Amino acid sequence: MPVISTFFGILIRMWHDDHPPPHIHVEYQGFEALVEIEAGNVKAGQLPRKVARIVREWCFEHRQELRENWIKAQSFEPLDKIQGADRD
């Protein structure tokens, strides 16, 4: 599964041809969660509260880029990297 962003030790991944609704997979220090792109809410798994807040804010800031990557993923196209919350 491609990593599309990394920040503060948080890995953001997106599967190709994954099930709806549009979402990302988040990993952080042994925690894993599925996070909806539109609302930034954790839909499965769990994250520490502070990490969930950072990811939610990052989703809001990069919603359009995430939507575009989701469309590419559904067509098995290469995904774009997205700038992390730490601006790296």
Biopython code that builds the backbone (N, CA, C, O; Angstrom):
import numpy as np
from Bio.PDB.StructureBuilder import StructureBuilder

atoms = [
    (1, "MET", "N", (0.863, -1.168, 0.000)),
    (1, "MET", "CA", (0.000, 0.000, 0.000)),
    (1, "MET", "C", (0.908, 1.228, 0.000)),
    (1, "MET", "O", (1.762, 1.361, 0.876)),
    (2, "PRO", "N", (0.733, 2.131, -0.976)),
    (2, "PRO", "CA", (1.609, 3.301, -1.086)),
    (2, "PRO", "C", (1.470, 4.266, 0.091)),
    (2, "PRO", "O", (0.368, 4.532, 0.569)),
    (3, "VAL", "N", (2.611, 4.784, 0.545)),
    (3, "VAL", "CA", (2.628, 5.848, 1.545)),
    (3, "VAL", "C", (2.503, 7.162, 0.785)),
    (3, "VAL", "O", (3.323, 7.462, -0.083)),
    (4, "ILE", "N", (1.467, 7.951, 1.114)),
    (4, "ILE", "CA", (1.285, 9.223, 0.409)),
    (4, "ILE", "C", (1.749, 10.413, 1.242)),
    (4, "ILE", "O", (1.919, 11.511, 0.714)),
    (5, "SER", "N", (1.956, 10.199, 2.559)),
    (5, "SER", "CA", (2.464, 11.280, 3.398)),
    (5, "SER", "C", (3.007, 10.706, 4.705)),
    (5, "SER", "O", (2.546, 9.672, 5.187)),
    (6, "THR", "N", (3.989, 11.395, 5.261)),
    (6, "THR", "CA", (4.568, 11.040, 6.553)),
    (6, "THR", "C", (4.830, 12.334, 7.307)),
    (6, "THR", "O", (5.441, 13.256, 6.768)),
    (7, "PHE", "N", (4.369, 12.405, 8.552)),
    (7, "PHE", "CA", (4.629, 13.577, 9.383)),
    (7, "PHE", "C", (4.476, 13.210, 10.850)),
    (7, "PHE", "O", (3.583, 12.448, 11.223)),
    (8, "PHE", "N", (5.359, 13.761, 11.677)),
    (8, "PHE", "CA", (5.340, 13.509, 13.127)),
    (8, "PHE", "C", (5.295, 12.016, 13.460)),
    (8, "PHE", "O", (4.701, 11.623, 14.464)),
    (9, "GLY", "N", (5.921, 11.184, 12.623)),
    (9, "GLY", "CA", (5.903, 9.747, 12.857)),
    (9, "GLY", "C", (4.617, 9.059, 12.425)),
    (9, "GLY", "O", (4.442, 7.866, 12.670)),
    (10, "ILE", "N", (3.723, 9.792, 11.790)),
    (10, "ILE", "CA", (2.434, 9.273, 11.321)),
    (10, "ILE", "C", (2.589, 8.888, 9.843)),
    (10, "ILE", "O", (3.052, 9.695, 9.037)),
    (11, "LEU", "N", (2.205, 7.670, 9.496)),
    (11, "LEU", "CA", (2.215, 7.228, 8.101)),
    (11, "LEU", "C", (0.796, 7.266, 7.553)),
    (11, "LEU", "O", (-0.138, 6.764, 8.177)),
    (12, "ILE", "N", (0.649, 7.865, 6.386)),
    (12, "ILE", "CA", (-0.649, 7.930, 5.708)),
    (12, "ILE", "C", (-0.531, 7.098, 4.445)),
    (12, "ILE", "O", (0.336, 7.344, 3.606)),
    (13, "ARG", "N", (-1.404, 6.117, 4.315)),
    (13, "ARG", "CA", (-1.391, 5.227, 3.152)),
    (13, "ARG", "C", (-2.764, 5.221, 2.486)),
    (13, "ARG", "O", (-3.776, 5.573, 3.092)),
    (14, "MET", "N", (-2.763, 4.807, 1.213)),
    (14, "MET", "CA", (-4.012, 4.640, 0.478)),
    (14, "MET", "C", (-3.873, 3.407, -0.404)),
    (14, "MET", "O", (-2.898, 3.268, -1.143)),
    (15, "TRP", "N", (-4.845, 2.522, -0.323)),
    (15, "TRP", "CA", (-4.871, 1.310, -1.141)),
    (15, "TRP", "C", (-5.399, 1.630, -2.533)),
    (15, "TRP", "O", (-6.218, 2.534, -2.703)),
    (16, "HIS", "N", (-4.928, 0.889, -3.518)),
    (16, "HIS", "CA", (-5.526, 0.963, -4.849)),
    (16, "HIS", "C", (-6.795, 0.113, -4.855)),
    (16, "HIS", "O", (-6.835, -0.965, -4.262)),
    (17, "ASP", "N", (-7.826, 0.610, -5.531)),
    (17, "ASP", "CA", (-9.108, -0.094, -5.684)),
    (17, "ASP", "C", (-9.704, -0.511, -4.337)),
    (17, "ASP", "O", (-10.207, -1.625, -4.194)),
    (18, "ASP", "N", (-9.645, 0.387, -3.356)),
    (18, "ASP", "CA", (-10.180, 0.109, -2.018)),
    (18, "ASP", "C", (-11.689, 0.363, -1.989)),
    (18, "ASP", "O", (-12.232, 0.984, -2.904)),
    (19, "HIS", "N", (-12.358, -0.110, -0.953)),
    (19, "HIS", "CA", (-13.811, 0.022, -0.804)),
    (19, "HIS", "C", (-14.193, 1.454, -0.395)),
    (19, "HIS", "O", (-13.410, 2.144, 0.256)),
    (20, "PRO", "N", (-15.412, 1.899, -0.784)),
    (20, "PRO", "CA", (-15.898, 3.206, -0.330)),
    (20, "PRO", "C", (-16.288, 3.143, 1.142)),
    (20, "PRO", "O", (-16.423, 2.043, 1.677)),
    (21, "PRO", "N", (-16.471, 4.258, 1.811)),
    (21, "PRO", "CA", (-16.266, 5.620, 1.331)),
    (21, "PRO", "C", (-14.777, 5.938, 1.224)),
    (21, "PRO", "O", (-13.943, 5.221, 1.778)),
    (22, "PRO", "N", (-14.443, 7.025, 0.502)),
    (22, "PRO", "CA", (-13.035, 7.409, 0.369)),
    (22, "PRO", "C", (-12.384, 7.579, 1.740)),
    (22, "PRO", "O", (-12.905, 8.276, 2.611)),
    (23, "HIS", "N", (-11.235, 6.927, 1.909)),
    (23, "HIS", "CA", (-10.573, 6.950, 3.212)),
    (23, "HIS", "C", (-9.069, 6.744, 3.063)),
    (23, "HIS", "O", (-8.575, 6.394, 1.991)),
    (24, "ILE", "N", (-8.364, 6.966, 4.149)),
    (24, "ILE", "CA", (-6.936, 6.713, 4.228)),
    (24, "ILE", "C", (-6.691, 5.727, 5.356)),
    (24, "ILE", "O", (-7.542, 5.531, 6.224)),
    (25, "HIS", "N", (-5.534, 5.117, 5.333)),
    (25, "HIS", "CA", (-5.099, 4.223, 6.406)),
    (25, "HIS", "C", (-3.979, 4.943, 7.137)),
    (25, "HIS", "O", (-3.026, 5.413, 6.515)),
    (26, "VAL", "N", (-4.091, 5.029, 8.445)),
    (26, "VAL", "CA", (-3.138, 5.773, 9.268)),
    (26, "VAL", "C", (-2.457, 4.817, 10.236)),
    (26, "VAL", "O", (-3.108, 3.987, 10.871)),
    (27, "GLU", "N", (-1.132, 4.945, 10.339)),
    (27, "GLU", "CA", (-0.355, 4.145, 11.290)),
    (27, "GLU", "C", (0.473, 5.095, 12.150)),
    (27, "GLU", "O", (1.059, 6.059, 11.657)),
    (28, "TYR", "N", (0.506, 4.799, 13.440)),
    (28, "TYR", "CA", (1.315, 5.591, 14.368)),
    (28, "TYR", "C", (1.672, 4.742, 15.579)),
    (28, "TYR", "O", (0.795, 4.365, 16.356)),
    (29, "GLN", "N", (2.943, 4.446, 15.740)),
    (29, "GLN", "CA", (3.470, 3.730, 16.906)),
    (29, "GLN", "C", (2.601, 2.545, 17.342)),
    (29, "GLN", "O", (2.219, 2.440, 18.508)),
    (30, "GLY", "N", (2.299, 1.667, 16.403)),
    (30, "GLY", "CA", (1.523, 0.475, 16.722)),
    (30, "GLY", "C", (0.014, 0.656, 16.635)),
    (30, "GLY", "O", (-0.725, -0.329, 16.666)),
    (31, "PHE", "N", (-0.455, 1.883, 16.526)),
    (31, "PHE", "CA", (-1.883, 2.146, 16.332)),
    (31, "PHE", "C", (-2.169, 2.147, 14.832)),
    (31, "PHE", "O", (-1.330, 2.555, 14.029)),
    (32, "GLU", "N", (-3.348, 1.691, 14.474)),
    (32, "GLU", "CA", (-3.793, 1.720, 13.082)),
    (32, "GLU", "C", (-5.248, 2.136, 13.040)),
    (32, "GLU", "O", (-6.048, 1.760, 13.897)),
    (33, "ALA", "N", (-5.579, 2.928, 12.016)),
    (33, "ALA", "CA", (-6.966, 3.376, 11.880)),
    (33, "ALA", "C", (-7.297, 3.650, 10.423)),
    (33, "ALA", "O", (-6.426, 3.964, 9.612)),
    (34, "LEU", "N", (-8.567, 3.525, 10.121)),
    (34, "LEU", "CA", (-9.118, 3.910, 8.838)),
    (34, "LEU", "C", (-9.809, 5.253, 9.082)),
    (34, "LEU", "O", (-10.651, 5.364, 9.973)),
    (35, "VAL", "N", (-9.459, 6.272, 8.295)),
    (35, "VAL", "CA", (-9.970, 7.629, 8.506)),
    (35, "VAL", "C", (-10.654, 8.111, 7.234)),
    (35, "VAL", "O", (-10.060, 8.078, 6.156)),
    (36, "GLU", "N", (-11.903, 8.560, 7.356)),
    (36, "GLU", "CA", (-12.636, 9.103, 6.216)),
    (36, "GLU", "C", (-12.002, 10.403, 5.742)),
    (36, "GLU", "O", (-11.626, 11.252, 6.550)),
    (37, "ILE", "N", (-11.888, 10.550, 4.428)),
    (37, "ILE", "CA", (-11.290, 11.755, 3.859)),
    (37, "ILE", "C", (-12.169, 12.970, 4.112)),
    (37, "ILE", "O", (-11.662, 14.015, 4.518)),
    (38, "GLU", "N", (-13.465, 12.863, 3.884)),
    (38, "GLU", "CA", (-14.349, 14.027, 3.963)),
    (38, "GLU", "C", (-14.450, 14.621, 5.362)),
    (38, "GLU", "O", (-14.338, 15.836, 5.527)),
    (39, "ALA", "N", (-14.658, 13.794, 6.353)),
    (39, "ALA", "CA", (-14.871, 14.296, 7.716)),
    (39, "ALA", "C", (-13.614, 14.215, 8.577)),
    (39, "ALA", "O", (-13.514, 14.892, 9.600)),
    (40, "GLY", "N", (-12.657, 13.390, 8.165)),
    (40, "GLY", "CA", (-11.450, 13.219, 8.968)),
    (40, "GLY", "C", (-11.674, 12.390, 10.217)),
    (40, "GLY", "O", (-10.836, 12.385, 11.119)),
    (41, "ASN", "N", (-12.801, 11.689, 10.278)),
    (41, "ASN", "CA", (-13.133, 10.885, 11.458)),
    (41, "ASN", "C", (-12.554, 9.482, 11.360)),
    (41, "ASN", "O", (-12.484, 8.906, 10.275)),
    (42, "VAL", "N", (-12.138, 8.936, 12.498)),
    (42, "VAL", "CA", (-11.692, 7.545, 12.573)),
    (42, "VAL", "C", (-12.929, 6.662, 12.466)),
    (42, "VAL", "O", (-13.846, 6.762, 13.282)),
    (43, "LYS", "N", (-12.949, 5.794, 11.451)),
    (43, "LYS", "CA", (-14.105, 4.909, 11.239)),
    (43, "LYS", "C", (-13.835, 3.488, 11.712)),
    (43, "LYS", "O", (-14.771, 2.738, 11.987)),
    (44, "ALA", "N", (-12.574, 3.114, 11.810)),
    (44, "ALA", "CA", (-12.212, 1.776, 12.308)),
    (44, "ALA", "C", (-10.823, 1.877, 12.913)),
    (44, "ALA", "O", (-10.013, 2.699, 12.485)),
    (45, "GLY", "N", (-10.549, 1.054, 13.895)),
    (45, "GLY", "CA", (-9.266, 1.102, 14.579)),
    (45, "GLY", "C", (-9.240, 2.231, 15.592)),
    (45, "GLY", "O", (-10.281, 2.749, 15.994)),
    (46, "GLN", "N", (-8.032, 2.606, 15.999)),
    (46, "GLN", "CA", (-7.931, 3.716, 16.942)),
    (46, "GLN", "C", (-6.589, 4.411, 16.823)),
    (46, "GLN", "O", (-5.598, 3.834, 16.375)),
    (47, "LEU", "N", (-6.587, 5.665, 17.236)),
    (47, "LEU", "CA", (-5.395, 6.506, 17.287)),
    (47, "LEU", "C", (-5.415, 7.267, 18.600)),
    (47, "LEU", "O", (-6.488, 7.515, 19.151)),
    (48, "PRO", "N", (-4.242, 7.645, 19.114)),
    (48, "PRO", "CA", (-4.244, 8.539, 20.275)),
    (48, "PRO", "C", (-5.003, 9.827, 19.917)),
    (48, "PRO", "O", (-4.976, 10.275, 18.770)),
    (49, "ARG", "N", (-5.662, 10.399, 20.889)),
    (49, "ARG", "CA", (-6.506, 11.577, 20.660)),
    (49, "ARG", "C", (-5.772, 12.698, 19.920)),
    (49, "ARG", "O", (-6.312, 13.278, 18.978)),
    (50, "LYS", "N", (-4.549, 13.002, 20.345)),
    (50, "LYS", "CA", (-3.787, 14.088, 19.715)),
    (50, "LYS", "C", (-3.470, 13.760, 18.251)),
    (50, "LYS", "O", (-3.554, 14.633, 17.388)),
    (51, "VAL", "N", (-3.107, 12.507, 17.975)),
    (51, "VAL", "CA", (-2.809, 12.092, 16.604)),
    (51, "VAL", "C", (-4.072, 12.162, 15.750)),
    (51, "VAL", "O", (-4.014, 12.622, 14.610)),
    (52, "ALA", "N", (-5.201, 11.720, 16.276)),
    (52, "ALA", "CA", (-6.464, 11.789, 15.538)),
    (52, "ALA", "C", (-6.807, 13.233, 15.187)),
    (52, "ALA", "O", (-7.304, 13.500, 14.093)),
    (53, "ARG", "N", (-6.548, 14.163, 16.096)),
    (53, "ARG", "CA", (-6.816, 15.586, 15.829)),
    (53, "ARG", "C", (-5.907, 16.109, 14.727)),
    (53, "ARG", "O", (-6.365, 16.812, 13.825)),
    (54, "ILE", "N", (-4.618, 15.772, 14.794)),
    (54, "ILE", "CA", (-3.667, 16.209, 13.767)),
    (54, "ILE", "C", (-4.075, 15.669, 12.402)),
    (54, "ILE", "O", (-4.064, 16.404, 11.414)),
    (55, "VAL", "N", (-4.436, 14.390, 12.343)),
    (55, "VAL", "CA", (-4.835, 13.778, 11.080)),
    (55, "VAL", "C", (-6.120, 14.406, 10.556)),
    (55, "VAL", "O", (-6.230, 14.663, 9.358)),
    (56, "ARG", "N", (-7.091, 14.659, 11.428)),
    (56, "ARG", "CA", (-8.345, 15.295, 10.997)),
    (56, "ARG", "C", (-8.064, 16.663, 10.382)),
    (56, "ARG", "O", (-8.592, 16.977, 9.316)),
    (57, "GLU", "N", (-7.242, 17.480, 11.036)),
    (57, "GLU", "CA", (-6.905, 18.806, 10.509)),
    (57, "GLU", "C", (-6.153, 18.696, 9.185)),
    (57, "GLU", "O", (-6.383, 19.483, 8.266)),
    (58, "TRP", "N", (-5.249, 17.712, 9.092)),
    (58, "TRP", "CA", (-4.498, 17.500, 7.859)),
    (58, "TRP", "C", (-5.455, 17.102, 6.733)),
    (58, "TRP", "O", (-5.307, 17.576, 5.607)),
    (59, "CYS", "N", (-6.427, 16.243, 7.020)),
    (59, "CYS", "CA", (-7.420, 15.853, 6.004)),
    (59, "CYS", "C", (-8.189, 17.069, 5.491)),
    (59, "CYS", "O", (-8.397, 17.208, 4.286)),
    (60, "PHE", "N", (-8.609, 17.943, 6.394)),
    (60, "PHE", "CA", (-9.335, 19.142, 5.976)),
    (60, "PHE", "C", (-8.471, 20.009, 5.069)),
    (60, "PHE", "O", (-8.945, 20.519, 4.054)),
    (61, "GLU", "N", (-7.205, 20.176, 5.436)),
    (61, "GLU", "CA", (-6.299, 21.027, 4.669)),
    (61, "GLU", "C", (-5.991, 20.440, 3.296)),
    (61, "GLU", "O", (-5.773, 21.191, 2.345)),
    (62, "HIS", "N", (-5.969, 19.127, 3.173)),
    (62, "HIS", "CA", (-5.565, 18.469, 1.929)),
    (62, "HIS", "C", (-6.700, 17.653, 1.310)),
    (62, "HIS", "O", (-6.448, 16.708, 0.562)),
    (63, "ARG", "N", (-7.926, 18.007, 1.613)),
    (63, "ARG", "CA", (-9.081, 17.232, 1.148)),
    (63, "ARG", "C", (-9.105, 17.057, -0.372)),
    (63, "ARG", "O", (-9.360, 15.958, -0.863)),
    (64, "GLN", "N", (-8.843, 18.127, -1.116)),
    (64, "GLN", "CA", (-8.902, 18.031, -2.577)),
    (64, "GLN", "C", (-7.819, 17.088, -3.107)),
    (64, "GLN", "O", (-8.088, 16.277, -3.993)),
    (65, "GLU", "N", (-6.612, 17.186, -2.578)),
    (65, "GLU", "CA", (-5.536, 16.292, -3.008)),
    (65, "GLU", "C", (-5.867, 14.837, -2.665)),
    (65, "GLU", "O", (-5.580, 13.930, -3.445)),
    (66, "LEU", "N", (-6.467, 14.623, -1.505)),
    (66, "LEU", "CA", (-6.868, 13.273, -1.109)),
    (66, "LEU", "C", (-7.956, 12.736, -2.028)),
    (66, "LEU", "O", (-7.921, 11.566, -2.408)),
    (67, "ARG", "N", (-8.919, 13.574, -2.388)),
    (67, "ARG", "CA", (-9.971, 13.156, -3.326)),
    (67, "ARG", "C", (-9.366, 12.743, -4.667)),
    (67, "ARG", "O", (-9.738, 11.723, -5.247)),
    (68, "GLU", "N", (-8.420, 13.563, -5.149)),
    (68, "GLU", "CA", (-7.779, 13.271, -6.431)),
    (68, "GLU", "C", (-7.007, 11.951, -6.359)),
    (68, "GLU", "O", (-7.059, 11.150, -7.292)),
    (69, "ASN", "N", (-6.297, 11.726, -5.265)),
    (69, "ASN", "CA", (-5.587, 10.460, -5.100)),
    (69, "ASN", "C", (-6.554, 9.285, -5.040)),
    (69, "ASN", "O", (-6.265, 8.216, -5.578)),
    (70, "TRP", "N", (-7.708, 9.477, -4.385)),
    (70, "TRP", "CA", (-8.698, 8.397, -4.304)),
    (70, "TRP", "C", (-9.158, 7.993, -5.706)),
    (70, "TRP", "O", (-9.265, 6.805, -6.010)),
    (71, "ILE", "N", (-9.426, 8.976, -6.550)),
    (71, "ILE", "CA", (-9.850, 8.703, -7.927)),
    (71, "ILE", "C", (-8.749, 7.956, -8.672)),
    (71, "ILE", "O", (-9.023, 6.992, -9.386)),
    (72, "LYS", "N", (-7.506, 8.400, -8.505)),
    (72, "LYS", "CA", (-6.377, 7.712, -9.142)),
    (72, "LYS", "C", (-6.264, 6.277, -8.629)),
    (72, "LYS", "O", (-6.024, 5.354, -9.407)),
    (73, "ALA", "N", (-6.435, 6.095, -7.339)),
    (73, "ALA", "CA", (-6.318, 4.758, -6.746)),
    (73, "ALA", "C", (-7.378, 3.818, -7.313)),
    (73, "ALA", "O", (-7.104, 2.636, -7.522)),
    (74, "GLN", "N", (-8.569, 4.321, -7.560)),
    (74, "GLN", "CA", (-9.635, 3.478, -8.106)),
    (74, "GLN", "C", (-9.312, 3.019, -9.524)),
    (74, "GLN", "O", (-9.822, 2.000, -9.988)),
    (75, "SER", "N", (-8.456, 3.785, -10.211)),
    (75, "SER", "CA", (-8.052, 3.444, -11.581)),
    (75, "SER", "C", (-6.666, 2.813, -11.629)),
    (75, "SER", "O", (-6.106, 2.636, -12.711)),
    (76, "PHE", "N", (-6.112, 2.473, -10.478)),
    (76, "PHE", "CA", (-4.780, 1.859, -10.382)),
    (76, "PHE", "C", (-3.686, 2.758, -10.958)),
    (76, "PHE", "O", (-2.694, 2.261, -11.490)),
    (77, "GLU", "N", (-3.860, 4.076, -10.856)),
    (77, "GLU", "CA", (-2.846, 5.024, -11.304)),
    (77, "GLU", "C", (-1.898, 5.342, -10.150)),
    (77, "GLU", "O", (-2.263, 5.168, -8.987)),
    (78, "PRO", "N", (-0.680, 5.806, -10.458)),
    (78, "PRO", "CA", (0.246, 6.187, -9.389)),
    (78, "PRO", "C", (-0.339, 7.325, -8.547)),
    (78, "PRO", "O", (-0.989, 8.229, -9.072)),
    (79, "LEU", "N", (-0.102, 7.266, -7.252)),
    (79, "LEU", "CA", (-0.627, 8.280, -6.333)),
    (79, "LEU", "C", (0.410, 9.360, -6.088)),
    (79, "LEU", "O", (1.614, 9.101, -6.115)),
    (80, "ASP", "N", (-0.066, 10.568, -5.850)),
    (80, "ASP", "CA", (0.810, 11.705, -5.574)),
    (80, "ASP", "C", (1.138, 11.763, -4.094)),
    (80, "ASP", "O", (0.303, 11.426, -3.254)),
    (81, "LYS", "N", (2.344, 12.187, -3.775)),
    (81, "LYS", "CA", (2.722, 12.466, -2.396)),
    (81, "LYS", "C", (2.033, 13.763, -1.985)),
    (81, "LYS", "O", (1.840, 14.658, -2.807)),
    (82, "ILE", "N", (1.666, 13.859, -0.711)),
    (82, "ILE", "CA", (1.002, 15.057, -0.172)),
    (82, "ILE", "C", (1.835, 15.565, 0.982)),
    (82, "ILE", "O", (2.278, 14.795, 1.834)),
    (83, "GLN", "N", (2.044, 16.869, 1.001)),
    (83, "GLN", "CA", (2.858, 17.487, 2.065)),
    (83, "GLN", "C", (2.287, 17.168, 3.436)),
    (83, "GLN", "O", (1.074, 17.206, 3.645)),
    (84, "GLY", "N", (3.177, 16.854, 4.365)),
    (84, "GLY", "CA", (2.765, 16.526, 5.726)),
    (84, "GLY", "C", (2.428, 17.748, 6.557)),
    (84, "GLY", "O", (2.704, 18.880, 6.159)),
    (85, "ALA", "N", (1.834, 17.512, 7.706)),
    (85, "ALA", "CA", (1.463, 18.588, 8.612)),
    (85, "ALA", "C", (2.688, 19.309, 9.166)),
    (85, "ALA", "O", (2.585, 20.439, 9.644)),
    (86, "ASP", "N", (3.843, 18.658, 9.100)),
    (86, "ASP", "CA", (5.075, 19.299, 9.575)),
    (86, "ASP", "C", (5.784, 20.052, 8.459)),
    (86, "ASP", "O", (6.898, 20.540, 8.643)),
    (87, "ARG", "N", (5.137, 20.147, 7.298)),
    (87, "ARG", "CA", (5.606, 20.879, 6.121)),
    (87, "ARG", "C", (6.864, 20.297, 5.491)),
    (87, "ARG", "O", (7.567, 20.991, 4.756)),
    (88, "ASP", "N", (7.154, 19.023, 5.775)),
    (88, "ASP", "CA", (8.294, 18.342, 5.135)),
    (88, "ASP", "C", (7.935, 17.856, 3.767)),
    (88, "ASP", "O", (8.770, 17.262, 3.084)),
]
sb = StructureBuilder()
sb.init_structure("model")
sb.init_model(0)
sb.init_chain("A")
sb.init_seg("    ")
for serial, (resi, resn, name, xyz) in enumerate(atoms, 1):
    if name == "N":
        sb.init_residue(resn, " ", resi, " ")
    sb.init_atom(name, np.array(xyz, "f"), 0.0, 1.0, " ", f" {name:<3s}", serial, name[0])
structure = sb.get_structure()
